[in-house]
Amino acid sequence: MDSLRIEPFFHAGTGTWTYVVHRDGDAVVIDPVLDYDPKSGRIGTDSVRAVQDYLAANDLKVQRILETHAHADHLTSAQVLRAATGAPVGIGHGIRGVQAHFAGVFGMEPDDPALRDAFDATFDDGDTIEAGVLRFTVMATPGHTPDSLSYAIEGNVFIGDTLFAPDVGAARCDFPGGDADTLFDSIQRFYAMPDDTILWLCHDYPPATREPRSSMTVGESKASNLMLRGDTTRAAFRERRRARDAQLPAPVLLYPSLQVNIRGGHLPPAQPNGLRYLSTPLQGDIPAALG
């Protein structure tokens, strides 16, 4: 049997990492990205095409497409890959709560088939995911979002947004269902692993002094993560996280992303004029004269 191979793909526009994990011709794609320009509304597939080119060049069969959570900062290209490969799309079982919350935000019925049937599989903590010769162990790692999962395989863990590179920190916890104490507990599961365990990041937002990095070890994060080191107390993390979250703006692609991602990557249906629309719910005190 060949050794496990992991190929990262970086989407600079959103700072997102996509991974192809493969061995002996079987592959899994984790967190694929759909290009979207919010200024023009233009959808593109250059990013996912790079993934597809790699799959073809290495004669790989995609067995599964895995999402670490319903992302709020980029649109998923899971359905593009599913249509091309036939591979099922999976996510954490907590997606049902995320869908229920945002169904109201976007004027959808909670039992809308577009939500109910959005994913081919949902996973719980401790599940084993079989993908040809690949075997992943599912770790529920909520705190950033309630549906957040990590996928572990042979000393590698694909951790979604739980942690970032040591000089960037950890995930925000101010989204619906997010909680700093819960995220602290999730991160402790990583910190209990051997120091040489490789944590594969979903995002990197590097300073100008370095290139984007896709991974770090448990030992590195425990030693120097600016938000949560191995010796950081729960109370200290809670206060750091809350202070930081109070300063963060909403992600630029929050509403476009979630409208697509809670549907498993499907776009909203076309309107009678043949066009599809991504809507933005208006906030604040809206003058009656505007109604």
GUSEPA-71807 format. One record per residue (C-alpha): residue in three letters; residue number from 0; x negated, y, z. Coordinates in steps of 0.02 Angstrom, whole numbers, always signed. Example, Ala and Ser with C-alpha at 12.3 -4.5 7.8 and 13.67 -1.06 7.14 Angstrom:
! residues 2
ALA/0/-615/-225/+390
SER/1/-684/-53/+357
END
This chain:
! residues 291
MET/0/+0/+0/+0
ASP/1/-64/+173/-44
SER/2/-93/+306/+87
LEU/3/+42/+434/+122
ARG/4/+29/+591/+15
ILE/5/+103/+761/+55
GLU/6/+109/+898/-77
PRO/7/+161/+1074/-20
PHE/8/+239/+1207/-132
PHE/9/+245/+1388/-73
HIS/10/+385/+1508/-122
ALA/11/+304/+1677/-97
GLY/12/+465/+1778/-111
THR/13/+538/+1699/+46
GLY/14/+381/+1629/+128
THR/15/+454/+1454/+116
TRP/16/+363/+1287/+104
THR/17/+438/+1141/+8
TYR/18/+362/+969/+24
VAL/19/+352/+814/-83
VAL/20/+309/+665/+28
HIS/21/+267/+507/-67
ARG/22/+189/+336/-72
ASP/23/+188/+198/-203
GLY/24/+304/+292/-319
ASP/25/+438/+332/-189
ALA/26/+463/+514/-141
VAL/27/+563/+628/-27
VAL/28/+583/+814/-58
ILE/29/+602/+924/+97
ASP/30/+677/+1100/+94
PRO/31/+679/+1141/-93
VAL/32/+706/+1323/-144
LEU/33/+817/+1404/-275
ASP/34/+754/+1569/-343
TYR/35/+873/+1714/-312
ASP/36/+849/+1900/-342
PRO/37/+970/+1997/-230
LYS/38/+948/+2156/-331
SER/39/+1008/+2081/-495
GLY/40/+1102/+1928/-433
ARG/41/+995/+1822/-548
ILE/42/+975/+1638/-507
GLY/43/+818/+1547/-565
THR/44/+741/+1374/-556
ASP/45/+556/+1408/-578
SER/46/+517/+1349/-401
VAL/47/+611/+1186/-411
ARG/48/+544/+1157/-586
ALA/49/+367/+1158/-515
VAL/50/+422/+1020/-396
GLN/51/+502/+923/-537
ASP/52/+344/+940/-642
TYR/53/+243/+865/-500
LEU/54/+367/+722/-481
ALA/55/+358/+684/-666
ALA/56/+169/+698/-676
ASN/57/+150/+573/-535
ASP/58/+290/+458/-595
LEU/59/+386/+477/-432
LYS/60/+563/+423/-395
VAL/61/+652/+539/-274
GLN/62/+740/+433/-145
ARG/63/+807/+573/-36
ILE/64/+820/+762/-24
LEU/65/+809/+821/+156
GLU/66/+853/+989/+233
THR/67/+784/+1037/+403
HIS/68/+935/+1152/+431
ALA/69/+1054/+1269/+340
HIS/70/+929/+1405/+299
ALA/71/+974/+1588/+318
ASP/72/+827/+1659/+219
HIS/73/+828/+1564/+55
LEU/74/+949/+1469/-56
THR/75/+923/+1282/-73
SER/76/+898/+1198/-241
ALA/77/+952/+1029/-171
GLN/78/+1093/+1010/-298
VAL/79/+976/+1045/-444
LEU/80/+866/+903/-386
ARG/81/+1015/+791/-347
ALA/82/+1084/+816/-523
ALA/83/+915/+776/-599
THR/84/+869/+626/-491
GLY/85/+1029/+557/-414
ALA/86/+948/+567/-242
PRO/87/+1067/+599/-94
VAL/88/+1055/+759/+7
GLY/89/+1043/+746/+197
ILE/90/+1043/+865/+345
GLY/91/+1074/+862/+533
HIS/92/+1246/+817/+600
GLY/93/+1249/+988/+684
ILE/94/+1288/+1062/+513
ARG/95/+1472/+1034/+553
GLY/96/+1466/+1168/+687
VAL/97/+1372/+1287/+574
GLN/98/+1499/+1259/+435
ALA/99/+1644/+1287/+556
HIS/100/+1573/+1454/+612
PHE/101/+1533/+1521/+439
ALA/102/+1693/+1456/+360
GLY/103/+1780/+1596/+454
VAL/104/+1649/+1723/+401
PHE/105/+1672/+1680/+217
GLY/106/+1860/+1654/+218
MET/107/+1854/+1466/+194
GLU/108/+1962/+1336/+277
PRO/109/+1863/+1228/+400
ASP/110/+1920/+1069/+311
ASP/111/+1880/+1136/+137
PRO/112/+1812/+990/+34
ALA/113/+1670/+1105/-20
LEU/114/+1611/+1095/+161
ARG/115/+1671/+922/+210
ASP/116/+1587/+839/+60
ALA/117/+1437/+956/+46
PHE/118/+1309/+827/+104
ASP/119/+1286/+645/+63
ALA/120/+1219/+604/+236
THR/121/+1204/+684/+408
PHE/122/+1078/+626/+537
ASP/123/+1066/+619/+726
ASP/124/+919/+615/+844
GLY/125/+828/+448/+839
ASP/126/+896/+394/+670
THR/127/+780/+307/+547
ILE/128/+787/+369/+368
GLU/129/+739/+241/+237
ALA/130/+678/+308/+71
GLY/131/+603/+167/-29
VAL/132/+440/+122/+60
LEU/133/+449/+281/+166
ARG/134/+520/+279/+342
PHE/135/+556/+441/+436
THR/136/+611/+459/+616
VAL/137/+737/+597/+647
MET/138/+707/+720/+788
ALA/139/+846/+840/+835
THR/140/+756/+1005/+870
PRO/141/+893/+1135/+898
GLY/142/+869/+1308/+970
HIS/143/+841/+1408/+811
THR/144/+1004/+1336/+744
PRO/145/+1112/+1194/+811
ASP/146/+1085/+1087/+656
SER/147/+895/+1096/+657
LEU/148/+806/+930/+629
SER/149/+626/+879/+613
TYR/150/+568/+727/+513
ALA/151/+421/+624/+580
ILE/152/+317/+501/+481
GLU/153/+147/+427/+526
GLY/154/+74/+570/+627
ASN/155/+158/+705/+524
VAL/156/+313/+804/+573
PHE/157/+410/+921/+459
ILE/158/+472/+1044/+587
GLY/159/+583/+1168/+497
ASP/160/+585/+1337/+583
THR/161/+550/+1281/+761
LEU/162/+370/+1343/+758
PHE/163/+266/+1449/+641
ALA/164/+78/+1464/+623
PRO/165/-7/+1508/+789
ASP/166/-31/+1691/+742
VAL/167/+153/+1708/+692
GLY/168/+241/+1619/+835
ALA/169/+408/+1531/+844
ALA/170/+584/+1538/+772
ARG/171/+710/+1670/+818
CYS/172/+855/+1613/+927
ASP/173/+987/+1747/+896
PHE/174/+1084/+1658/+759
PRO/175/+1253/+1579/+803
GLY/176/+1218/+1427/+911
GLY/177/+1037/+1477/+940
ASP/178/+963/+1473/+1115
ALA/179/+788/+1507/+1180
ASP/180/+796/+1376/+1318
THR/181/+852/+1244/+1193
LEU/182/+710/+1291/+1075
PHE/183/+586/+1280/+1219
ASP/184/+643/+1102/+1252
SER/185/+630/+1058/+1067
ILE/186/+453/+1123/+1056
GLN/187/+402/+1025/+1211
ARG/188/+441/+867/+1112
PHE/189/+304/+917/+988
TYR/190/+184/+966/+1128
ALA/191/+205/+793/+1205
MET/192/+133/+716/+1046
PRO/193/-53/+683/+1018
ASP/194/-151/+842/+985
ASP/195/-199/+784/+809
THR/196/-17/+766/+755
ILE/197/+9/+876/+601
LEU/198/+157/+996/+606
TRP/199/+213/+1047/+433
LEU/200/+292/+1221/+429
CYS/201/+447/+1275/+336
HIS/202/+386/+1455/+328
ASP/203/+230/+1559/+342
TYR/204/+221/+1748/+349
PRO/205/+33/+1775/+347
PRO/206/-55/+1937/+389
ALA/207/-160/+2013/+250
THR/208/-316/+1934/+324
ARG/209/-273/+1755/+277
GLU/210/-188/+1646/+147
PRO/211/-22/+1557/+183
ARG/212/-45/+1397/+281
SER/213/+72/+1249/+271
SER/214/+23/+1155/+428
MET/215/-60/+1158/+598
THR/216/-96/+1028/+730
VAL/217/-6/+1009/+895
GLY/218/-170/+1050/+981
GLU/219/-189/+1214/+885
SER/220/-14/+1271/+928
LYS/221/-32/+1223/+1111
ALA/222/-196/+1319/+1122
SER/223/-151/+1481/+1033
ASN/224/+30/+1501/+978
LEU/225/+67/+1682/+1019
MET/226/+246/+1644/+1072
LEU/227/+232/+1475/+1157
ARG/228/+67/+1394/+1208
GLY/229/+56/+1232/+1302
ASP/230/+45/+1325/+1467
THR/231/+186/+1450/+1432
THR/232/+328/+1438/+1557
ARG/233/+509/+1425/+1507
ALA/234/+548/+1593/+1587
ALA/235/+404/+1680/+1497
PHE/236/+456/+1607/+1330
ARG/237/+637/+1656/+1358
GLU/238/+590/+1836/+1393
ARG/239/+468/+1847/+1248
ARG/240/+595/+1772/+1130
ARG/241/+737/+1885/+1182
ALA/242/+629/+2040/+1173
ARG/243/+567/+1993/+1000
ASP/244/+739/+1945/+935
ALA/245/+809/+2113/+988
GLN/246/+687/+2195/+866
LEU/247/+720/+2083/+716
PRO/248/+833/+2137/+573
ALA/249/+951/+2014/+490
PRO/250/+866/+1913/+352
VAL/251/+884/+1995/+181
LEU/252/+965/+1839/+109
LEU/253/+1071/+1794/+261
TYR/254/+1242/+1795/+179
PRO/255/+1192/+1737/+4
SER/256/+1093/+1593/+80
LEU/257/+1225/+1531/+199
GLN/258/+1365/+1536/+71
VAL/259/+1265/+1416/-35
ASN/260/+1178/+1314/+99
ILE/261/+1332/+1267/+201
ARG/262/+1398/+1198/+35
GLY/263/+1245/+1087/+20
GLY/264/+1175/+1195/-120
HIS/265/+1332/+1216/-225
LEU/266/+1374/+1392/-280
PRO/267/+1545/+1467/-240
PRO/268/+1675/+1424/-374
ALA/269/+1690/+1530/-529
GLN/270/+1824/+1666/-529
PRO/271/+1953/+1685/-671
ASN/272/+1830/+1796/-765
GLY/273/+1706/+1653/-767
LEU/274/+1583/+1735/-648
ARG/275/+1527/+1673/-477
TYR/276/+1508/+1793/-332
LEU/277/+1411/+1794/-169
SER/278/+1504/+1905/-46
THR/279/+1443/+2009/+100
PRO/280/+1562/+2034/+247
LEU/281/+1560/+2217/+296
GLN/282/+1514/+2262/+474
GLY/283/+1536/+2411/+590
ASP/284/+1677/+2535/+617
ILE/285/+1760/+2546/+447
PRO/286/+1861/+2707/+427
ALA/287/+2045/+2678/+392
ALA/288/+2030/+2793/+241
LEU/289/+1921/+2661/+157
GLY/290/+2049/+2523/+177
END
